[in-house]
Structure formats: structure tokens, C-alpha cells
Amino acid sequence: MARDTWAYRDVAVESTLDPRSGRLHIRPMAGQAFSPALPVHCSCTLADPAHYPAGTRFLLSAKLTDRLGGAQFLYAYHGDPVVVLSNAAAKKFLAAFRRGRI
């Protein structure tokens, strides 16, 4: 089945260190339509500290989904290109998102 491009939205995410497991997790940045507590399923490379350190920000094309009625999560296709956001680019993206909200 082809990807439904209308369901995907640009989402700014960041890698954070999980205090319980010590592993990196990807979560949405605060100030968007998605809660920072919402899990993100994406390429494992983004959560690999050998490639990107904790605190790295990315711009993903993701959609909100649930698998067979389970808990909701954001899904980003693992084959999409990786877009790393600088601090200035992340602030600019979030500011544009806030201006676009009604």
C-alpha cells in the first residue's frame, strides 16, 4: 500500500536520554500539536549516540497512528532523509508553527 502523503506532517523532534534505561529516545519538541510524551517510531539511527548525541533535533515527516487499536504514536518512515535542525532552525520552525495555529 502506498504512503498517504496527506496524513504526514512536519514534526520537530529531539533525542533525549531516558533516565531509567540510559538509552536515547526520540520525542516531539514542546510547542507543537503533539505532546512531548508521545512515542515516536522512526529510524534507529536517530537514537544511536554513535551517530547523533543526546539533544540533537530533527525535522521528520510523521503521522499520528495506532497499530490495531493500540496506543497512539508518531510514525516516521525509516527511509526518509535525516534533517538535523540547528537551535536557530528549530526556534524558527516552532515560531512558524505557532503563527499558523488558530
Salt bridges, closest charged atoms under 4 A:
GLU14 OE2 - ARG27 NH2 2.67
GLU14 OE1 - ARG57 NE 3.69
ASP18 OD2 - HIS25 NE2 3.37
ASP48 OD2 - HIS51 ND1 2.90
ASP80 OD1 - ARG3 NH1 3.09
